[in-house]
């Protein structure tokens, strides 16, 4: 079994370039996720809206 003590645990320090790239990647993922949510919402509204408009009472 592998045991890690506090002396062996070292944090990795990112360079400013790596931090910038990570932030840009996170922003891109967030924008893509937001776009997918909007797309799914619009598709849902179009599908439901068509059924409501053609419904008879």
PQR file with spaces between the fields and no chain letter, atoms N, CA, C, O and H, PARSE charges and radii, in Angstrom:
ATOM       1  N    UNK     1       0.847   -1.177    0.000 -0.4000 1.5000
ATOM       2  CA   UNK     1       0.000    0.000    0.000 -0.0000 2.0000
ATOM       3  C    UNK     1       0.890    1.237    0.000  0.5500 1.7000
ATOM       4  O    UNK     1       1.918    1.279    0.676 -0.5500 1.4000
ATOM       5  N    UNK     2       0.482    2.234   -0.761 -0.4000 1.5000
ATOM       6  CA   UNK     2       1.262    3.458   -0.897 -0.0000 2.0000
ATOM       7  C    UNK     2       0.771    4.490    0.113  0.5500 1.7000
ATOM       8  O    UNK     2      -0.414    4.821    0.153 -0.5500 1.4000
ATOM       9  H    UNK     2      -0.353    2.200   -1.310  0.4000 1.0000
ATOM      10  N    UNK     3       1.677    4.984    0.909 -0.4000 1.5000
ATOM      11  CA   UNK     3       1.330    6.017    1.879 -0.0000 2.0000
ATOM      12  C    UNK     3       2.070    7.293    1.521  0.5500 1.7000
ATOM      13  O    UNK     3       3.257    7.276    1.195 -0.5500 1.4000
ATOM      14  H    UNK     3       2.640    4.716    0.876  0.4000 1.0000
ATOM      15  N    UNK     4       1.353    8.386    1.588 -0.4000 1.5000
ATOM      16  CA   UNK     4       1.949    9.678    1.291 -0.0000 2.0000
ATOM      17  C    UNK     4       1.936   10.504    2.570  0.5500 1.7000
ATOM      18  O    UNK     4       0.878   10.753    3.148 -0.5500 1.4000
ATOM      19  H    UNK     4       0.389    8.400    1.853  0.4000 1.0000
ATOM      20  N    UNK     5       3.096   10.920    2.998 -0.4000 1.5000
ATOM      21  CA   UNK     5       3.186   11.752    4.191 -0.0000 2.0000
ATOM      22  C    UNK     5       3.169   13.211    3.781  0.5500 1.7000
ATOM      23  O    UNK     5       3.278   13.529    2.597 -0.5500 1.4000
ATOM      24  H    UNK     5       3.956   10.717    2.529  0.4000 1.0000
ATOM      25  N    UNK     6       3.035   14.084    4.740 -0.4000 1.5000
ATOM      26  CA   UNK     6       2.977   15.513    4.443 -0.0000 2.0000
ATOM      27  C    UNK     6       4.280   16.014    3.826  0.5500 1.7000
ATOM      28  O    UNK     6       4.259   16.949    3.026 -0.5500 1.4000
ATOM      29  H    UNK     6       2.946   13.826    5.701  0.4000 1.0000
ATOM      30  N    UNK     7       5.413   15.407    4.184 -0.4000 1.5000
ATOM      31  CA   UNK     7       6.692   15.831    3.627 -0.0000 2.0000
ATOM      32  C    UNK     7       6.782   15.493    2.140  0.5500 1.7000
ATOM      33  O    UNK     7       7.441   16.202    1.380 -0.5500 1.4000
ATOM      34  H    UNK     7       5.430   14.647    4.833  0.4000 1.0000
ATOM      35  N    UNK     8       6.123   14.413    1.725 -0.4000 1.5000
ATOM      36  CA   UNK     8       6.194   13.980    0.334 -0.0000 2.0000
ATOM      37  C    UNK     8       5.190   14.731   -0.538  0.5500 1.7000
ATOM      38  O    UNK     8       5.347   14.787   -1.758 -0.5500 1.4000
ATOM      39  H    UNK     8       5.588   13.836    2.343  0.4000 1.0000
ATOM      40  N    UNK     9       4.166   15.304    0.078 -0.4000 1.5000
ATOM      41  CA   UNK     9       3.125   16.012   -0.673 -0.0000 2.0000
ATOM      42  C    UNK     9       3.637   17.399   -1.059  0.5500 1.7000
ATOM      43  O    UNK     9       3.901   18.240   -0.200 -0.5500 1.4000
ATOM      44  H    UNK     9       4.039   15.259    1.069  0.4000 1.0000
ATOM      45  N    UNK    10       3.770   17.619   -2.352 -0.4000 1.5000
ATOM      46  CA   UNK    10       4.242   18.916   -2.841 -0.0000 2.0000
ATOM      47  C    UNK    10       3.207   19.479   -3.800  0.5500 1.7000
ATOM      48  O    UNK    10       2.675   18.763   -4.648 -0.5500 1.4000
ATOM      49  H    UNK    10       3.555   16.935   -3.050  0.4000 1.0000
ATOM      50  N    UNK    11       2.929   20.755   -3.659 -0.4000 1.5000
ATOM      51  CA   UNK    11       1.998   21.397   -4.578 -0.0000 2.0000
ATOM      52  C    UNK    11       2.736   21.810   -5.833  0.5500 1.7000
ATOM      53  O    UNK    11       3.896   22.220   -5.794 -0.5500 1.4000
ATOM      54  H    UNK    11       3.361   21.337   -2.970  0.4000 1.0000
ATOM      55  N    UNK    12       2.041   21.692   -6.936 -0.4000 1.5000
ATOM      56  CA   UNK    12       2.615   22.096   -8.210 -0.0000 2.0000
ATOM      57  C    UNK    12       2.305   23.567   -8.416  0.5500 1.7000
ATOM      58  O    UNK    12       1.145   23.974   -8.347 -0.5500 1.4000
ATOM      59  H    UNK    12       1.099   21.359   -6.968  0.4000 1.0000
ATOM      60  N    UNK    13       3.312   24.355   -8.665 -0.4000 1.5000
ATOM      61  CA   UNK    13       3.135   25.785   -8.921 -0.0000 2.0000
ATOM      62  C    UNK    13       3.087   26.009  -10.420  0.5500 1.7000
ATOM      63  O    UNK    13       4.031   25.679  -11.138 -0.5500 1.4000
ATOM      64  H    UNK    13       4.254   24.025   -8.721  0.4000 1.0000
ATOM      65  N    UNK    14       1.978   26.573  -10.891 -0.4000 1.5000
ATOM      66  CA   UNK    14       1.816   26.822  -12.313 -0.0000 2.0000
ATOM      67  C    UNK    14       2.468   28.146  -12.692  0.5500 1.7000
ATOM      68  O    UNK    14       2.492   29.094  -11.908 -0.5500 1.4000
ATOM      69  H    UNK    14       1.211   26.841  -10.308  0.4000 1.0000
ATOM      70  N    UNK    15       2.986   28.186  -13.894 -0.4000 1.5000
ATOM      71  CA   UNK    15       3.552   29.422  -14.409 -0.0000 2.0000
ATOM      72  C    UNK    15       2.404   30.351  -14.804  0.5500 1.7000
ATOM      73  O    UNK    15       1.281   29.887  -15.002 -0.5500 1.4000
ATOM      74  H    UNK    15       2.966   27.415  -14.531  0.4000 1.0000
ATOM      75  N    UNK    16       2.664   31.642  -14.919 -0.4000 1.5000
ATOM      76  CA   UNK    16       1.596   32.561  -15.354 -0.0000 2.0000
ATOM      77  C    UNK    16       0.992   32.155  -16.702  0.5500 1.7000
ATOM      78  O    UNK    16      -0.210   32.316  -16.911 -0.5500 1.4000
ATOM      79  H    UNK    16       3.576   32.019  -14.758  0.4000 1.0000
ATOM      80  N    UNK    17       1.806   31.637  -17.607 -0.4000 1.5000
ATOM      81  CA   UNK    17       1.302   31.177  -18.911 -0.0000 2.0000
ATOM      82  C    UNK    17       0.337   30.007  -18.734  0.5500 1.7000
ATOM      83  O    UNK    17      -0.707   29.965  -19.386 -0.5500 1.4000
ATOM      84  H    UNK    17       2.783   31.506  -17.436  0.4000 1.0000
ATOM      85  N    UNK    18       0.670   29.069  -17.870 -0.4000 1.5000
ATOM      86  CA   UNK    18      -0.204   27.915  -17.626 -0.0000 2.0000
ATOM      87  C    UNK    18      -1.505   28.356  -16.960  0.5500 1.7000
ATOM      88  O    UNK    18      -2.574   27.836  -17.276 -0.5500 1.4000
ATOM      89  H    UNK    18       1.517   29.103  -17.340  0.4000 1.0000
ATOM      90  N    UNK    19      -1.413   29.317  -16.036 -0.4000 1.5000
ATOM      91  CA   UNK    19      -2.617   29.833  -15.385 -0.0000 2.0000
ATOM      92  C    UNK    19      -3.516   30.521  -16.403  0.5500 1.7000
ATOM      93  O    UNK    19      -4.735   30.349  -16.369 -0.5500 1.4000
ATOM      94  H    UNK    19      -0.545   29.740  -15.779  0.4000 1.0000
ATOM      95  N    UNK    20      -2.924   31.305  -17.316 -0.4000 1.5000
ATOM      96  CA   UNK    20      -3.693   31.995  -18.341 -0.0000 2.0000
ATOM      97  C    UNK    20      -4.382   30.992  -19.262  0.5500 1.7000
ATOM      98  O    UNK    20      -5.557   31.150  -19.593 -0.5500 1.4000
ATOM      99  H    UNK    20      -1.934   31.445  -17.344  0.4000 1.0000
ATOM     100  N    UNK    21      -3.647   29.962  -19.673 -0.4000 1.5000
ATOM     101  CA   UNK    21      -4.231   28.941  -20.549 -0.0000 2.0000
ATOM     102  C    UNK    21      -5.354   28.188  -19.849  0.5500 1.7000
ATOM     103  O    UNK    21      -6.377   27.889  -20.465 -0.5500 1.4000
ATOM     104  H    UNK    21      -2.693   29.834  -19.404  0.4000 1.0000
ATOM     105  N    UNK    22      -5.172   27.878  -18.572 -0.4000 1.5000
ATOM     106  CA   UNK    22      -6.209   27.175  -17.819 -0.0000 2.0000
ATOM     107  C    UNK    22      -7.469   28.035  -17.734  0.5500 1.7000
ATOM     108  O    UNK    22      -8.580   27.542  -17.924 -0.5500 1.4000
ATOM     109  H    UNK    22      -4.341   28.120  -18.072  0.4000 1.0000
ATOM     110  N    UNK    23      -7.284   29.324  -17.446 -0.4000 1.5000
ATOM     111  CA   UNK    23      -8.438   30.226  -17.366 -0.0000 2.0000
ATOM     112  C    UNK    23      -9.150   30.320  -18.709  0.5500 1.7000
ATOM     113  O    UNK    23     -10.378   30.265  -18.762 -0.5500 1.4000
ATOM     114  H    UNK    23      -6.381   29.724  -17.291  0.4000 1.0000
ATOM     115  N    UNK    24      -8.395   30.462  -19.790 -0.4000 1.5000
ATOM     116  CA   UNK    24      -9.004   30.536  -21.121 -0.0000 2.0000
ATOM     117  C    UNK    24      -9.768   29.262  -21.454  0.5500 1.7000
ATOM     118  O    UNK    24     -10.850   29.317  -22.038 -0.5500 1.4000
ATOM     119  H    UNK    24      -7.397   30.507  -19.746  0.4000 1.0000
ATOM     120  N    UNK    25      -9.207   28.121  -21.085 -0.4000 1.5000
ATOM     121  CA   UNK    25      -9.875   26.840  -21.336 -0.0000 2.0000
ATOM     122  C    UNK    25     -11.167   26.754  -20.518  0.5500 1.7000
ATOM     123  O    UNK    25     -12.193   26.299  -21.022 -0.5500 1.4000
ATOM     124  H    UNK    25      -8.327   28.076  -20.611  0.4000 1.0000
ATOM     125  N    UNK    26     -11.115   27.190  -19.260 -0.4000 1.5000
ATOM     126  CA   UNK    26     -12.316   27.171  -18.419 -0.0000 2.0000
ATOM     127  C    UNK    26     -13.396   28.088  -18.969  0.5500 1.7000
ATOM     128  O    UNK    26     -14.575   27.736  -18.946 -0.5500 1.4000
ATOM     129  H    UNK    26     -10.281   27.560  -18.850  0.4000 1.0000
ATOM     130  N    UNK    27     -13.010   29.257  -19.462 -0.4000 1.5000
ATOM     131  CA   UNK    27     -13.976   30.182  -20.053 -0.0000 2.0000
ATOM     132  C    UNK    27     -14.598   29.556  -21.292  0.5500 1.7000
ATOM     133  O    UNK    27     -15.810   29.651  -21.488 -0.5500 1.4000
ATOM     134  H    UNK    27     -12.051   29.543  -19.481  0.4000 1.0000
ATOM     135  N    UNK    28     -13.786   28.917  -22.133 -0.4000 1.5000
ATOM     136  CA   UNK    28     -14.299   28.285  -23.350 -0.0000 2.0000
ATOM     137  C    UNK    28     -15.282   27.164  -23.009  0.5500 1.7000
ATOM     138  O    UNK    28     -16.316   27.027  -23.662 -0.5500 1.4000
ATOM     139  H    UNK    28     -12.802   28.840  -21.974  0.4000 1.0000
ATOM     140  N    UNK    29     -14.968   26.377  -22.008 -0.4000 1.5000
ATOM     141  CA   UNK    29     -15.869   25.302  -21.588 -0.0000 2.0000
ATOM     142  C    UNK    29     -17.176   25.894  -21.055  0.5500 1.7000
ATOM     143  O    UNK    29     -18.256   25.378  -21.345 -0.5500 1.4000
ATOM     144  H    UNK    29     -14.127   26.488  -21.478  0.4000 1.0000
ATOM     145  N    UNK    30     -17.081   26.970  -20.283 -0.4000 1.5000
ATOM     146  CA   UNK    30     -18.278   27.621  -19.751 -0.0000 2.0000
ATOM     147  C    UNK    30     -19.160   28.183  -20.850  0.5500 1.7000
ATOM     148  O    UNK    30     -20.382   28.050  -20.798 -0.5500 1.4000
ATOM     149  H    UNK    30     -16.204   27.390  -20.047  0.4000 1.0000
ATOM     150  N    UNK    31     -18.544   28.814  -21.849 -0.4000 1.5000
ATOM     151  CA   UNK    31     -19.313   29.366  -22.961 -0.0000 2.0000
ATOM     152  C    UNK    31     -19.987   28.243  -23.749  0.5500 1.7000
ATOM     153  O    UNK    31     -21.152   28.363  -24.127 -0.5500 1.4000
ATOM     154  H    UNK    31     -17.551   28.922  -21.891  0.4000 1.0000
ATOM     155  N    UNK    32     -19.261   27.157  -23.995 -0.4000 1.5000
ATOM     156  CA   UNK    32     -19.836   26.021  -24.726 -0.0000 2.0000
ATOM     157  C    UNK    32     -21.005   25.410  -23.948  0.5500 1.7000
ATOM     158  O    UNK    32     -22.034   25.069  -24.532 -0.5500 1.4000
ATOM     159  H    UNK    32     -18.314   27.059  -23.687  0.4000 1.0000
ATOM     160  N    UNK    33     -20.846   25.275  -22.650 -0.4000 1.5000
ATOM     161  CA   UNK    33     -21.922   24.724  -21.822 -0.0000 2.0000
ATOM     162  C    UNK    33     -23.143   25.642  -21.832  0.5500 1.7000
ATOM     163  O    UNK    33     -24.277   25.177  -21.950 -0.5500 1.4000
ATOM     164  H    UNK    33     -20.011   25.552  -22.175  0.4000 1.0000
ATOM     165  N    UNK    34     -22.905   26.933  -21.708 -0.4000 1.5000
ATOM     166  CA   UNK    34     -24.007   27.893  -21.757 -0.0000 2.0000
ATOM     167  C    UNK    34     -24.728   27.859  -23.098  0.5500 1.7000
ATOM     168  O    UNK    34     -25.956   27.944  -23.145 -0.5500 1.4000
ATOM     169  H    UNK    34     -21.984   27.310  -21.612  0.4000 1.0000
ATOM     170  N    UNK    35     -23.977   27.737  -24.186 -0.4000 1.5000
ATOM     171  CA   UNK    35     -24.576   27.663  -25.519 -0.0000 2.0000
ATOM     172  C    UNK    35     -25.438   26.407  -25.658  0.5500 1.7000
ATOM     173  O    UNK    35     -26.513   26.454  -26.256 -0.5500 1.4000
ATOM     174  H    UNK    35     -22.980   27.669  -24.148  0.4000 1.0000
ATOM     175  N    UNK    36     -24.969   25.292  -25.109 -0.4000 1.5000
ATOM     176  CA   UNK    36     -25.759   24.058  -25.158 -0.0000 2.0000
ATOM     177  C    UNK    36     -27.055   24.206  -24.373  0.5500 1.7000
ATOM     178  O    UNK    36     -28.105   23.747  -24.824 -0.5500 1.4000
ATOM     179  H    UNK    36     -24.096   25.255  -24.623  0.4000 1.0000
ATOM     180  N    UNK    37     -26.999   24.837  -23.209 -0.4000 1.5000
ATOM     181  CA   UNK    37     -28.203   25.044  -22.403 -0.0000 2.0000
ATOM     182  C    UNK    37     -29.204   25.889  -23.182  0.5500 1.7000
ATOM     183  O    UNK    37     -30.391   25.565  -23.228 -0.5500 1.4000
ATOM     184  H    UNK    37     -26.146   25.210  -22.843  0.4000 1.0000
ATOM     185  N    UNK    38     -28.726   26.975  -23.797 -0.4000 1.5000
ATOM     186  CA   UNK    38     -29.618   27.834  -24.581 -0.0000 2.0000
ATOM     187  C    UNK    38     -30.196   27.064  -25.767  0.5500 1.7000
ATOM     188  O    UNK    38     -31.382   27.191  -26.072 -0.5500 1.4000
ATOM     189  H    UNK    38     -27.762   27.238  -23.760  0.4000 1.0000
ATOM     190  N    UNK    39     -29.364   26.271  -26.435 -0.4000 1.5000
ATOM     191  CA   UNK    39     -29.832   25.484  -27.578 -0.0000 2.0000
ATOM     192  C    UNK    39     -30.920   24.501  -27.159  0.5500 1.7000
ATOM     193  O    UNK    39     -31.959   24.414  -27.813 -0.5500 1.4000
ATOM     194  H    UNK    39     -28.401   26.168  -26.187  0.4000 1.0000
ATOM     195  N    UNK    40     -30.691   23.757  -26.073 -0.4000 1.5000
ATOM     196  CA   UNK    40     -31.696   22.803  -25.593 -0.0000 2.0000
ATOM     197  C    UNK    40     -32.981   23.523  -25.182  0.5500 1.7000
ATOM     198  O    UNK    40     -34.078   23.027  -25.437 -0.5500 1.4000
ATOM     199  H    UNK    40     -29.846   23.828  -25.542  0.4000 1.0000
ATOM     200  N    UNK    41     -32.849   24.679  -24.555 -0.4000 1.5000
ATOM     201  CA   UNK    41     -34.024   25.454  -24.148 -0.0000 2.0000
ATOM     202  C    UNK    41     -34.825   25.881  -25.380  0.5500 1.7000
ATOM     203  O    UNK    41     -36.048   25.741  -25.407 -0.5500 1.4000
ATOM     204  H    UNK    41     -31.958   25.082  -24.348  0.4000 1.0000
ATOM     205  N    UNK    42     -34.145   26.395  -26.385 -0.4000 1.5000
ATOM     206  CA   UNK    42     -34.828   26.846  -27.600 -0.0000 2.0000
ATOM     207  C    UNK    42     -35.511   25.675  -28.325  0.5500 1.7000
ATOM     208  O    UNK    42     -36.635   25.808  -28.810 -0.5500 1.4000
ATOM     209  H    UNK    42     -33.152   26.509  -26.363  0.4000 1.0000
ATOM     210  N    UNK    43     -34.831   24.544  -28.392 -0.4000 1.5000
ATOM     211  CA   UNK    43     -35.432   23.365  -29.032 -0.0000 2.0000
ATOM     212  C    UNK    43     -36.684   22.942  -28.275  0.5500 1.7000
ATOM     213  O    UNK    43     -37.701   22.613  -28.886 -0.5500 1.4000
ATOM     214  H    UNK    43     -33.918   24.435  -27.999  0.4000 1.0000
ATOM     215  N    UNK    44     -36.610   22.949  -26.949 -0.4000 1.5000
ATOM     216  CA   UNK    44     -37.766   22.575  -26.133 -0.0000 2.0000
ATOM     217  C    UNK    44     -38.928   23.534  -26.363  0.5500 1.7000
ATOM     218  O    UNK    44     -40.068   23.099  -26.526 -0.5500 1.4000
ATOM     219  H    UNK    44     -35.784   23.216  -26.453  0.4000 1.0000
ATOM     220  N    UNK    45     -38.652   24.828  -26.378 -0.4000 1.5000
ATOM     221  CA   UNK    45     -39.698   25.822  -26.597 -0.0000 2.0000
ATOM     222  C    UNK    45     -40.333   25.635  -27.973  0.5500 1.7000
ATOM     223  O    UNK    45     -41.554   25.718  -28.102 -0.5500 1.4000
ATOM     224  H    UNK    45     -37.726   25.182  -26.246  0.4000 1.0000
ATOM     225  N    UNK    46     -39.532   25.388  -28.991 -0.4000 1.5000
ATOM     226  CA   UNK    46     -40.063   25.201  -30.344 -0.0000 2.0000
ATOM     227  C    UNK    46     -40.944   23.955  -30.406  0.5500 1.7000
ATOM     228  O    UNK    46     -42.027   23.989  -30.989 -0.5500 1.4000
ATOM     229  H    UNK    46     -38.539   25.321  -28.886  0.4000 1.0000
ATOM     230  N    UNK    47     -40.484   22.859  -29.806 -0.4000 1.5000
ATOM     231  CA   UNK    47     -41.269   21.624  -29.843 -0.0000 2.0000
ATOM     232  C    UNK    47     -42.574   21.771  -29.060  0.5500 1.7000
ATOM     233  O    UNK    47     -43.630   21.366  -29.544 -0.5500 1.4000
ATOM     234  H    UNK    47     -39.604   22.831  -29.332  0.4000 1.0000
ATOM     235  N    UNK    48     -42.513   22.340  -27.869 -0.4000 1.5000
ATOM     236  CA   UNK    48     -43.721   22.509  -27.064 -0.0000 2.0000
ATOM     237  C    UNK    48     -44.624   23.568  -27.684  0.5500 1.7000
ATOM     238  O    UNK    48     -45.843   23.402  -27.721 -0.5500 1.4000
ATOM     239  H    UNK    48     -41.654   22.669  -27.475  0.4000 1.0000
ATOM     240  N    UNK    49     -44.038   24.644  -28.165 -0.4000 1.5000
ATOM     241  CA   UNK    49     -44.817   25.727  -28.743 -0.0000 2.0000
ATOM     242  C    UNK    49     -45.631   25.264  -29.945  0.5500 1.7000
ATOM     243  O    UNK    49     -46.775   25.684  -30.115 -0.5500 1.4000
ATOM     244  H    UNK    49     -43.048   24.779  -28.135  0.4000 1.0000
ATOM     245  N    UNK    50     -45.059   24.409  -30.773 -0.4000 1.5000
ATOM     246  CA   UNK    50     -45.783   23.881  -31.918 -0.0000 2.0000
ATOM     247  C    UNK    50     -46.970   23.046  -31.503  0.5500 1.7000
ATOM     248  O    UNK    50     -48.021   23.107  -32.141 -0.5500 1.4000
ATOM     249  H    UNK    50     -44.129   24.068  -30.635  0.4000 1.0000
ATOM     250  N    UNK    51     -46.829   22.275  -30.461 -0.4000 1.5000
ATOM     251  CA   UNK    51     -47.936   21.432  -29.993 -0.0000 2.0000
ATOM     252  C    UNK    51     -49.032   22.256  -29.341  0.5500 1.7000
ATOM     253  O    UNK    51     -50.211   21.939  -29.493 -0.5500 1.4000
ATOM     254  H    UNK    51     -45.975   22.225  -29.943  0.4000 1.0000
ATOM     255  N    UNK    52     -48.673   23.294  -28.629 -0.4000 1.5000
ATOM     256  CA   UNK    52     -49.675   24.132  -27.971 -0.0000 2.0000
ATOM     257  C    UNK    52     -50.468   24.910  -29.006  0.5500 1.7000
ATOM     258  O    UNK    52     -51.682   25.061  -28.863 -0.5500 1.4000
ATOM     259  H    UNK    52     -47.714   23.552  -28.505  0.4000 1.0000
ATOM     260  N    UNK    53     -49.815   25.405  -30.038 -0.4000 1.5000
ATOM     261  CA   UNK    53     -50.483   26.207  -31.059 -0.0000 2.0000
ATOM     262  C    UNK    53     -51.490   25.364  -31.842  0.5500 1.7000
ATOM     263  O    UNK    53     -52.531   25.882  -32.247 -0.5500 1.4000
ATOM     264  H    UNK    53     -48.829   25.283  -30.155  0.4000 1.0000
ATOM     265  N    UNK    54     -51.207   24.082  -32.064 -0.4000 1.5000
ATOM     266  CA   UNK    54     -52.098   23.236  -32.865 -0.0000 2.0000
ATOM     267  C    UNK    54     -53.139   22.489  -32.024  0.5500 1.7000
ATOM     268  O    UNK    54     -53.946   21.739  -32.574 -0.5500 1.4000
ATOM     269  H    UNK    54     -50.361   23.661  -31.735  0.4000 1.0000
ATOM     270  N    UNK    55     -53.133   22.682  -30.720 -0.4000 1.5000
ATOM     271  CA   UNK    55     -54.044   21.987  -29.819 -0.0000 2.0000
ATOM     272  C    UNK    55     -55.438   22.605  -29.891  0.5500 1.7000
ATOM     273  O    UNK    55     -55.572   23.827  -29.960 -0.5500 1.4000
ATOM     274  H    UNK    55     -52.478   23.292  -30.274  0.4000 1.0000
ATOM     275  N    UNK    56     -56.484   21.761  -29.876 -0.4000 1.5000
ATOM     276  CA   UNK    56     -57.862   22.260  -29.861 -0.0000 2.0000
ATOM     277  C    UNK    56     -58.431   22.116  -28.453  0.5500 1.7000
ATOM     278  O    UNK    56     -58.038   21.232  -27.692 -0.5500 1.4000
ATOM     279  H    UNK    56     -56.376   20.768  -29.820  0.4000 1.0000
ATOM     280  N    UNK    57     -59.355   22.995  -28.130 -0.4000 1.5000
ATOM     281  CA   UNK    57     -59.951   22.950  -26.791 -0.0000 2.0000
ATOM     282  C    UNK    57     -61.316   22.371  -26.836  0.5500 1.7000
ATOM     283  O    UNK    57     -61.972   22.255  -25.801 -0.5500 1.4000
ATOM     284  H    UNK    57     -59.674   23.713  -28.748  0.4000 1.0000
